[in-house]
């Protein structure tokens, strides 16, 4: 019989397991003792190897060496050889997966053993990863190493950066300086700012903000996320002074922004914008300075520049960067506006100060921050009006704000809210407004939800990670808070020990504190924060009594009582707030519950707030050794017209005269104060005063649920101790991750999909609760947020299966004849902050995939040899190919003498540009393969590139077909495959 029972339980457990046979499952905790260490640089066998994998791709092949190490053992050469021999002799070798939002490839290491070999090696031709060599924003790849593909043994993640194509790395930002010169500046540095490349977060610029005693602009550049001690420092003072007629008195840095194509520097003497980083004209970076009339040095001190971060790798025609500049002041008669914005290349600037309603009063209006919503094509302003904050959203037409708002203005309800800034989480549609509070919106600024409320401090810095969807906030007191994009919960991480520092997320999602240290080789101290450990160890409980009240066996309410001890008696404000939502109330020695909601109320008057919880592990009670009075019956007596009652102990035994017989063992004691008497089905009572051995005063949690003058036998009531008088035995910490999420289509976390007209994509996600308080029945565990609902049609279907898993399936169809893009965020609403994946963001673009292209197929077959070296003719003797002129550009609709395309053919940087007569022609056209080269020979065009029809290799094209020369008609605004709007001699123009 017992064997049958065991078999039944085992089979039942198997049937309840979710199907993990397809897709990718996240948040499954796997503890492994070994990991890979991999590197591209040739390192000495005996030298210590980096534990963080940062790989670099140049113009040559990608050569990687890897070894396995045990985290509990010393990483020695002998141990590497031993593990190499163990797994290779078993027929196992590592594999590397290289992937980003649009690409994924698997490559296999050599399974080969040689004498004295200590690493596995692989040699991947560059063309197997990417064909392109032009300088352009390109996504930094993620890499994942495993022991044999699909076994997922020893999975280790890292990054791969294409240093040959990354725009910023092609330049000297100014005069190179050494770390000794930087060390001399450290005593005068009052702040540091960091800006990351939008597509490759390991490439970043760090800048020093100094006090009035130091003038100049000092920047550092890293390509490794600051971990390799290779930061290059530059003095940019002279580069910028040349635009100021060498009148640089008082030149200091205010802020710096790195966009896809430009470096933006805000100084006390104005805004400086670099030339396009994609088209080097030399090693030294040049700048331009837009003019904003009526502003002085003091105005720029309090100004700020704002940028909605987006990666424009494979950019569509409608995708463009915007920046804005806001002055923290009221507009004067000499000023056109106090807020300006512009789009790349930042030549024409527009006002982002909202229009004043005709006939309205003249009120103080200051634009705190201004952002462009790329998905809904709107401008969003965070504005203070008479010291009250609001957000207004305006549609944009031809880069200009409409006069009418898209949504009703949102006024923040708390008049004490001091706004400081605003940002979109990169790649998503989550908008955050921060200052003395943090609010977030998922609908583009129409509505907001309060996330964080701070006392006597204000958030002044933020940092975000695209890969992990993490968000970090820094206050003016150095406190660091943490949340995940889309989640309605947050945690405090730590308080920085540095006065001058900044936060920095690298491309893989590691959070670092960057500070200055003159004793380090590059003058930077990088401290990695162990986010998971910090938030799990932090106890955010407080010294105050709690009183539990049962709702059901699995759900309870805990009421926060006014403190009874003298030290905290003055506390009359709730200490339960939004920070506690989603956390775990844990009791010693056992018992825990997840906090679901926080409520503030004025009744009952002795209780300031309450929380509802889902019980994970039952809390202990009936400790007769510590609470001997529970052996008695209990009677509830009314004291007055208040919520306070008298608890009277009644013996279970009576003498012949019906007199109470009591025992000294079953009495109230002073140590019973702050304990809670719980009677299932009725109100609970927190003991506040012991009158005598048999009587005590208590406050009812639910006064309407009190049964007066009724005796409750000893087995009908029990006692909890959630007080502080005998030492606090409870704490509030971040919960563990209790939800697995499975993506059913093998997509990366930040996938980009292209939808042509009428095309439909289907997506599916499944969430499985693990170790939850009780089986979750028909409770939605995911939330879908669409960034731009007007561009795609989205249909959803959700259901629960026999494994208690919740599945959401949705289809997206492009049938609105519109160009644009939209994010779709899948949010695990109950996920803990320690979950690796709590939000998955997909980006959908209305258009053809960048991997698709349109090619001209000649009606006459022409061999590659003829294209390169021949002179083919048709049967009538007419030439099929024509040698293109040097630096040829096709004519435009304005005529043959006015080329406007950016593409050169048969390029030679040493020769003059052809037909460069008019301003439109002079301001257009840029070399690609020949960028930053002085002769055609230096362009290194090979035969494949001369034959290629890709725009990246247009410089190399030497011949064109005489047979094909016409234009393709397109429907304006229609996205179907973005038909090429121009075909010219020999080369389709993309």
N, C-alpha and C positions, 0 to 999 in steps of 0.2 A: 504493500500500500504506500509506504514511504517512497519507494523507488518511482512509483507512478506519479506521485505528487511532484517529485523533483523533475521528472520528465515533462510534466505539464507546465511547470513554471519555466523551464528552459525553453520549451517550444513557444510558450507565450511571449517570452522576452525576445526571441528571434523574430516573431511575427510583428512585434511592436517597433523593431528597428527600422529607421527610415532607409529608403533606397539610396545608396551612395555609389551606384554603378556608373553614373554619368554626371558630367559637370564638375564644378570645383566647389569644395566645401571649405568654408572659412570658420575661424574661431574654435577649431578642434585643437585642444591642447595636446601637444606632442613633446615629450621630454626626451631629448637625445644627448648623449654624452660627447658626441663628436661633431665637428663642423669642418667645412673646407676653408682653407686660406688660399686665395688666388691673386695673381698679380701679372701685369704685363711687362714691367721692367725686369731685366735680367738681374737677379739678386744672388749674392753669395750663398752657397748652401748652408753655411753655418750661421748666417745672420738671422736675426729675428724677423719674422714675416708679419705683415699687417693683418689684423683680425677683421678690419673693415675692408670690404672688397670695393675698390675703385679702379676700374679699368679704363684705358684710353685708346682710342682708335685714331691712327694717323693716316697718311696717304698709303702706307704699305699694309701688308697683311696683319691681322690681329693674332698675335702669338701670346698664348696664355699658359702659365704653369700653375698647377694646383697640387696641394698636398692635404692630407687629412690629419687632424690633430684631436687629441682627447682633451676636453676642457678641464678634466681633473688631473691631468698629467702635464709634465713639462714638455714643451714643444721642442724636442731635440731632433737632430739629424737622424739619430738611430731609431727613434720612435716613428719618424716619417717613413723611413725605409721599411720598417716592420709592417706598418699598416698598408703601405703600397704593395708589398709582397702578398699580404693576407688576402686582399680583395682582388688583385689582378689574377692571382693563381686560382681564385674561385670563379673567374670569368666575368668579373665586374669592373667597370671603369666609369668615371664620371661623365655626365652629359651637362651641357650648358644650354639653357633656354634664353634667347635674347628677344625681348618684346617691349613694345610701347603701346600706345592707344590704338594703333592701326596695323601693327606688324608683329609676327611671332615666328621664330625659327628655332629648330633644335639642331645642335651640333654635338658630335661624339668625340671624346678624347681617344687617343691611341691606346689600345690595350697591348702594351709592349713593355717587356722587362729587359733592362740592360744593366750591366755591372755599374755599381755606384749610383744608380738612378734613385732619386728620392722624390720625384714629382711626376705626375701625369702631365702631358703637354698636348697642345692642340694648335694648329696653324690654320686660321680661317681667312681665305682671300677676302679683301675688302668688298669686292663686287658681289660676294655672296650675302653681304649684309646690306650694302647700299651702293648704287651706281653713281649717285650724285657726288660732285666735288665742289660745287659752287658754295660760296659763303652765304649762309642764310640761317634764320632761326630753325633749329631742328631739335626734336625731342631727344632728351637724354634717355638712353635705353635703360631698362631694368634687366638684370641677369639673375638667373636662378640655377644654382648648381645642385645636382642630385647624384647619388650613386646609382647609375643606370636609369634611363628614362622610364617614368611611370611607377618606379618603385618608391619614389619620394623618400629615400633614405638620406639622412644628413642634409636635408634641404637648407641651403644657405643663399641668401640674397645679396645682391650688390648692384652697382651701376656701371654703365659703359658710356663714355663721353666721346663724341667725335670732335677732337680738338682741331682738326683740319678745317672744319666748316663753321665752328662756333664764332659768331661775329666779333664779340668783345675781345677774344683772344688774339685777334689779328693786329691789335693796335698797341702803341705806347700812349698812355693817357696823358703823359706829360714828361717832365724830367725825372728819370729814375733816381730814387734816393735809397739809402741803406737804412737798416733798422736802428742804427745808432742815432741818426737824425730824428727818427720817430720817437725813440726813447727820450730824447731831450724835450719833446713836446708834451709828454705824458702828464707832468704836473699841471699843465694849463688846459688839459682837455676836460670839458664839462659834460660831453655826451658823445656817443658814437652812434652812427646809423648804418644799417646794412640793407642793401637792395639786391635781390636775386634775379638772375636771368629767368624770364617767364617760362621758357621751355627746358632749361637745364639748371635746376636749382643748386647744383654744386658749383656753378659759376656765379660768383657774387662780387659785389663792390662794397668795401667798407670805407667809411669816411669819418674824419675826426672833426668835431665841433669844438672850437676852442674859445677861451674867454677873450676879453678885450685886449689882453697883453700880446696876443699872437694873431697875426694877420696872414692869410693865405689859405689855399685849398689843398688838402692832403688826402689822397685816396690810396687804397690798396685793392688788389685784384687777386682772387683765388680761383683755381679750377678744380679743387679737391674738397670743397666744403670746409676749408681751413684746417684739415686734419694732417696735412703733409708738411706743414711749416714752410710752404713755398710762396706765401703771400708776397707779391711784388708791390712796392710802394712807389708812388709818383707824387711829385709836386706840380700841381696844375696852375699855380699862381700866374706864371708868365703867359701861359696859353690864354687865360681869360683876360689878363690885363691888356693884351693887345687890342681887345674890343672896347676897352675903356679909355683909349688914348693914353695908356700907361698911368692913369690916375687911379691907383688901386688902394688908396688910403681907406682903411676900415673894411677891406674885403675879407669876409668870413663865410663859412658854410652854414646854411640853414637846414637844407634837406637834399637828398639825392634820390633819383628814381631811374631804374634801368628798365626801359621798355624793350619791345622786340627788336627795334631798329635804331634806337637812339639812347643816349645817356643824357639825362636831364639833371641839371645842377641849379638849385636855388641858393642864392647867396644874398648877403646883405646889400649888394649893389645891383641886384637884378637876377633875372632868369636866363640861364645859358642852355642852349640846345645843341647837341653834337650833330655833325654830319651823319648821313646814313651809314651805320656800321657795316652794312653788307657790301659796300663798294669802296674798298680802301683806295685812296689816292696817294698814299704814303704811309709811313709808320706813325706819324704824329697826327693825333685827332684834332680836327678843327671844330670851332663852335660858332654859332650865331646867337645874337641877343635881341629878342623881340622887345619892342618899346611899349611901356605902359605909362602913359602920361599922368603926372600929378602925384606920383608916389616917391617917397624918400626912403633913406636908409632905415629909419625907425619903423616904417611900414613893412619893410621886408623882414625885419626881425620877427614879427608876429605873423608873417604870412606862412602858407603851406601849399605844397603841391600834391595833388591827388591823382591816383591812377588805378583803374579797375584792371587787375592783372589778368591777362589771357595769353595763351600760347598760340602764335600765328604760324606754326609750322604747317605747310600745305594750305596757306590762307586762301579763302574764297574771295571773289571780287567785292563782296559786301563786308568783309572783315577788315577793320581798321582800328588802330589804337587811338584813344583820346587821353588827354591829360587836362587838368584844370588847376588854376591858381586862385586861391582865395586869400583876401586880406581881412584880418580881424579888426574891421573898423567900419564906421558909417560912411556912406558916400558923401563927398563934398562936391561943390559946384565945379571944381576943376577936374573932376574925375568922371570918366564915362561910366564906370562901374567899379565895384570892389570884388568882383569875381569874374574870371575869364576862363574859357575853355577852347581847345583847338584839337584838330585831328592831324595825324601824320600826313605831311611833313611839318606841321606846326607853323604854317606861314600866316594863315588868316585866323584871327581870334574873335570870339563872340562873347557877349555878356551872359553870365549865368545868374545874375541877380534878377529874381522874379519881377515881373511887371507889377507895379502898384495898381490896385483896383481904382478905376476912375472915380474921383470924388471921395476916395477914402482918406483917412487921417494920415498925416505924416508921422510914421512910427519908426523907431530904430529897428533896422533890419540888417542883420549880419549873416553872411553865408559862412557857416562853419566848415562845411565840406560839400563837394559836388562831384558826382560820379555819373558815368554813362552806363546804362544798362544795355549791354550789347545784344541781349536776347530779345528784349521788347522794344529796343530802339527808343529809349527814353532818357531824359536827363533827370537825375534825382538830387535834390538839394536838401541839406540839413541846415536849417535856418533858425536863428533866434530872433524873436520879435518881442520887444519889451521884456527881455529876460525870460521868455517862455519859449521852449523848443518845439519845432514842428518839422515834418518832412513833406515836401511837395514834389510831385512827379509830373513832368511835361513830356509830351511827344516831341520827337525831333524829325524835322523835314528838311532835307538838303543841308544837314548839319546845324540847323538853327532850331531854337526852342519855339514851340507854339505858345501862343498867349494863354490858352486855356489849359488847365491841369487835366491830366488823364484820370486821376482819382481825386476824391475829396481829400483835402489836406488832413494829414494825421497829426493831431496835437498830443504830445506826451502829457499824460495826466498829472504827473508829479511836478509841481512848480519848482521844486528844489533840484530837479535834474539838471546837471551841468554837462552839456554835450561837448565832446572833444574831437570826435572824428567818426568816420564811417568807412566800411569796406564791404566788398563782395568776397565771399570765399571763392578762391580761384576755381574756375571750371564749373561751378554750380550757380544756383540762383538764390543762395542764402545771403541776405543783406543784414549786416550788423551795424548798429549805432552804439557807440560807447562813450563813456565819460564817467560820471559818478554812478551810473547804471549801465547795464548792457541790455539792449533790445534787439530782437532779430525778426526778420520778415522773410517769408518764402514766396511771396506773391509780387515782388517788385516794388514794395513800399506802400502798398494799399493798407495793410494792417501790420501791427507789430505785437510781439509777445515779450513780456519782461523775463529776462533770464537771470541777471545779477543785480543786486542792490548793495552798494558799499557805504560804509560809514566813515566819514572824515578822510577819504582818499578818493583818487580819481584815476581812471585808466588812461595812460598816456602813450603806450606802445602796444603793438599787436604783431603777431607773426602767425602764418598759416602754412599748412602742408597739403599739397594736392593729393599726394599718394595715400596718406593715412586719414585725410580729412580732419586733421587736428587743428585746433585754434588755441593760441596762448595769448594771455593778456598780462600786461605789466602795469602796476600802479605807481604813483609818484612816491610811494613808501617802499618800493622794491618787492612787493608781494606779487607772486606769479600765479595766475589762475588758468585752468585748463578746461576745454570742452571739445566736443566733436560736432562737426557741421550737421545741423538739422536736429540735434538732440536737445531736449529741454532740461538738461542737468549739467552741472559743472562741479569742479573740485578745486581746492587750493593745493598747489604743488609745494611751494616753498617760499622762503624769503631770501632774496639774493644777498650775499655777503659783500657785494661790490657796490660802490656808489655810482660808478660809471660803467655801464654794461649795456648789452642788447641781446635779444634772443635771436636764434637762427635755426630754422629747420633745414636740414640738407635734403637732397633729392629723395632719399630713402625714408625720410620721416623721423630722423633722430633729432631731438631737441637739444640745442647747445646754448650755454651762456658764453658770450664773447666779451672779454674784458682785455685791458691792456696790462702788459707785464714787461718791463724793460729788461728783465733777465732772460727772456725767451728769444730765440733766434730771429723771429719775425715780429717780435714785440706784442704778440697776441697770445692770450691765455684762453684756451678752449676747454670748457667744462661740460661734459656730457651729462644730461639729466636723465636718471632712470625713472621715467614718468610712471610706469606701472608700480614700482616699489614705493615711490613717494606718495601716490594717491591711495595705495592700499594700507600704508602704515599710518597715515594721518588720521587721528581721532578728532572728529569735529563735534564731539559731545560737549556738554557744559555742566557746570555744577548747579543743579537744580532738580527737584523731585519730579518724577513722572508718575502718572496714575493710569494703569491699564484698564481698559473696558472691552469686554468681548462683544463682537458682533455675531460671528459664527466661530466654529472651531478653527477655521483657517484665517479669519480676518479679525483684527483688533483695532482699537483706537487707543492711542496714548495721549493723555492730557498733560500739558506743561503747567505745573502749579507755580504760583508766586514763591520765590525762595523764602525759606523759613529761617535760615541762618543769618546772623547779624551782618556778616560781610556782604551778602548779596541781597539783603532785604530791600535795598533801594532800587533793585532791578524791577521795573514795572513794564518793560517792553519785551515782547516775545523774542525768544532766542531760537525758535524754529523758523526757518525761512527757506527760500528756494534752493539753497546749497544742499539741503538735506534730502531733497527729492531724488529717488532712485538709489539712495544709499541703504546700508544695512544697519539695523539696530541689533547689536550683539551683546549678549548677556554672559557673565561669567558665573558658573563654570560651563553652562551650555544654554542653548536657546538663541534663535536669531529670527529676524523678520525684515522684509524689504519694505522701505518707506514708499508708499504709492502717492500720497498727496499731503500737502501742508495746508492747514486752515488757521486763520486768525479770527478771533471772535471776542466779544465782550461779555458773553454769558456762557457758563456761570462766571461770576466776577472774579473768583480766585484763580481761574484758569486762563492763561494768556493766549494759548493756542493749542492745537492738537494735530496729530498725524494719524493717517490710516495706514495700516501695514498688512502685508500678506505674510503669514507665518511660514518660515522655512523649517525651523526646528522648534518644537514646543518649549516654552519657558518653564523652568521648574517651580513647583509650589508645594505646600503642605510639609514644610520643613519643621516638624514638631519640636526638634531640639532647639532651634532658634526662636520659634514662634509657638511657645507652649499654650498660649491663650486660645489657639484654634481648636483645642479639645472641648471647648465650651460651646453652648448655644449662644446665639447673638440676637440682640433685640435692638431695633432702630427707634430712637426717640426724637421727637421734634423739639428743637431748642427755641426758635422764634420764627419770624417770617423771613428768614434768610435761607440760604442753601446749606448752612452748617447744621449738622445733626450730632446727636449723642449716640455713641456706640456703648451698649451695656452688655457685659458678659453675664450669661445665665448658665448655672450649672446644669448638667444633664440629670442631676439627682436632686430630689426634694425630700425633706423630712416630713414627719406626720403633720406638722403645722403648715405645710406648703411654704416653708421658708427656704430661701436659697442657701444651698450648702456649697461653699466655695473652697478652693484649695489654693494655697500660696503658689503652687506650681503653675496654675492656670490664670495668671494675672497679667494685666497690662504693665509694661515697663517703659521707662523713658526712652530706651533704645528702639521702641516700636514707632516712634514718631517718624513720619515720612514713608511708612509702609502703607500699602493699599489693601483694603479688604474688598474682595471680589465675590459677588453673588451672581452666578449666571442667570441671565434673564432680567436682572435688575441693575440699578446704578451701582457703581463702585464708589469707595470712600477712601480718601487719603487722610490718614491720621495726622492731625496738626498739634494736638495737645493731649497729654494724659492727665486726667483729673484726679483719679485715684486708681486703686488696683483693679477696679471693675468697670470704670467709666473713662471714656476718652471722647474728645471732640474730633470731628472729621468733616471734610468738605466733599459733597456729592458731585460726581462727574455729570450725572444726568438727574437733576432734581425731580423731574417729572416721573422718573422711574424708581421712586423710593417707596418702600412698603413700611409705613410707620406702625409701631406697636405690634409687630409680628416677630415671633421667634423663629430663627433659622437654626436648625440642628447643625452640629459640628461638621457633618459630611455634606452640607449644602453650601458651605462657603469656605474660602481659603485666602491665603495671604501672599502677595508679591512684595518684593523689596526693590523698587527702582528709585530709592532715595539716595541721599548723599551723607546722611548723618553717620552711618556706619561704614562710610567709604563707598564711592561710586563703583558699582559693579557692572555698569553698562557703558558702551561706547558706540559711536556712529562712524562707520567706515564705508569705503567704496565697495560695492558688491563685486563678486567674481563674475565672469562671463557665463551666462546660463542659456545662451541661444546660439545654436549653429545656424549658419545661413549657407544655402547652396545655390550657386548660380548654375542654371541648367544648360547653358549654351556655350560654356568654355570661353567666355569673354574675359578680358582683363578688367580690373576694377574701374579704370577710367577709359573705357572703350569709346571710340568715335565711329559712327556709322553714317553712310551717305545714302539718302533716299532720293531716287529719281521719281519723276512724276508717276503717280498711281502705284508706286512700289510700297510693299508692306513688309515690316520686320516683326517677328514674334519674339518675345522675351519671357523668361520664367524664373522665379525665385521661390525657394522653399525655406521656411524657418522652422527649426525643431527645438522645442524647449528641452533643456537638460537640467535635472536637479532643481526644478522649480518648486514653489510652495505646495502646489496642488495641480492636478491636470487642468490645463487651460482649455476651456470648452467654448468654441465659437467666439473667441476674442481676437480681433484683428491684431496681428503682430507686426505688420508692415504698413507704411504710409507711402503713397506715391505723390511726388511733387513735380509738376510739369512747368518748366521755366517760361515757355511761350506757348500757351494753349491755342493760339490763333493760327499757328503755322502747320501743325500736324493734328490728325484725328487719332485719339487714343481710346482704345476700348480695353476694359479690364475684366478679369474673371478671377475670383478667389474662392477657395474652398479648403476644408479640413479633411485630413485622411485618417486612416485607422492607427497611424503612428503618433497621433496628436500633433502632427506637423501642419503648418499653415502655408498654403501655396498661393502665390499671386502670379497670374499670367496676364500679359497685356500685349496688344498689337498696336503698332504705330504705322499709320498710312499717310503718305504725302499726296494729298489731292486738292490742295488749296491754291495751286499756281503761284506760290510765293517763294521768294528766296529768303534764306535766313537760317538760323540755328536755334536749337532749344536743348536745354539739359533736362534729363529725367532722373530724378533722385529717388532711390528706393531706401527708405529709412526704417531701421529696426527700432520701433518706438520704445521698447522696453530694454534695449541693450545697455549694458553697463559701460562705463567709460574705459574699462580695461579690455573690452572686446577689441580684437585687432580690426574687425570690420563691423561698423555700425551703420555706415551709409555707403551705398554704391551709386555712383553718378555716371550715367551714360550721356554722351553728347551726340545729337542727331543733327545732321546738316542736310538741308534741302538742296540737292545737287548731285553731281556725278562724283564718284570716288576719285581722289587724286591719282590713283593707280591706273585709271582709265585714260586713254588719250585717243585722238583722232589722227589717222595717218592717211597720207595720199598714196594710193596704189596706182602706179603708172599703167596705162593701157598697153605700154610696150615694156617687155621685160628688159631690165638693165641690170647687169651683174655688178657685184660690189667692186670687182676689178675695174670695170668701165667707169663707175662712179668716181673711183679714186684716181685712176691713171689714164683712162681712155678718152676717146672723143667719139661716142656712138652717134650714128645717124640713122634716120628712117629710110625706107625704100626709095624715097624721092630725093635723098641727099641732104635733107634738112637736119641740123643738129638737134639732138634730143636734150643735151645738157649745155648749160652756159656757165662759164667761169664768172663768179660773182666779184664785183669790185671790192677792193679793200675797205673795210669798215662800212660795208653796205647796210643800209636800213630801208625797208620797204616804204613806199609812199603811203600817205594817209588820205583820208577823204578830203583834206584841204589841198591835195595836189602832190605831184611827184617831188616838188622841191621842199615839201614840209613834212619830213618824217617825224612821227611822234612815238613810235614804238620804243620800248626799252631794250629791244634785242638788236645786237650787232651780228653780222655774218661776215665770215672771212676776216675776223678781227685782227688788228695789228696795232698795239698801243703806241708804237713808235711812229705811226703815220697819222695824218690829220683826219678828223672826223668828216665823213662825206655829207654834203648838203647841210651844213650846220649854220644856216643863215638866220633863222628866226628864234625868238626867245623860247617858244614851245619846243623846238628841236634841241636847243642848247640845254634846256632843263630836263630833258628826257634822255634815255639811252644810258646803259650801264654795262660794263664788261662783267662777265661771269667767270668763265674758265681763265680769262686773261686778266682778271682783277688783280691789282697790285703788281702787275708785270710790266716790264719796259719794252719787250720785243715779243713778236709772235712765237719765236722759238721757245721762249720761257713759258708759254702757255701749255706746252707739252700735250698737244692734241694727238691722240692716237687714231688709228684707222676706224675703230668702232665709234669714237666720238665724232669723227668727220662724217660718218654715215648716219648718226643718230638723228632722230626727229624731235628729241627732247629739247625743251627750251633752255635747259641748263647747259647744253653743249652747242648753242647757236653760234658762239664765237668760233667754233671749229669748222663749221659748215663752209665749204669752198665752192660748191657747185649747186645749181638749181635747175629744175626741169623747165623747159620751154613750153611744155604741154599744159601747164596748169596755172591759171591765174584768174581767180574770181573770188567774190565774196559770198559767204553763206548767210542767208537771211535768218534772223532769230526773232522770237517774240519777246519783247522787253519784259523783264521781271520773271520770266519762266525759267525754272531750274533744270529742265530735263537735260542732263549731262552737260550743261553749260557749253552748248555748241560753240565751236571756235568761230569768232566773229570776223576772222580775217585769215585768208590763205594768200600767201604771196609767193613770189618766185622761189621755188625749191624748198620752202620751209613753212610749215604751218605755224602761225603765230599764236602762242598760247597767252 
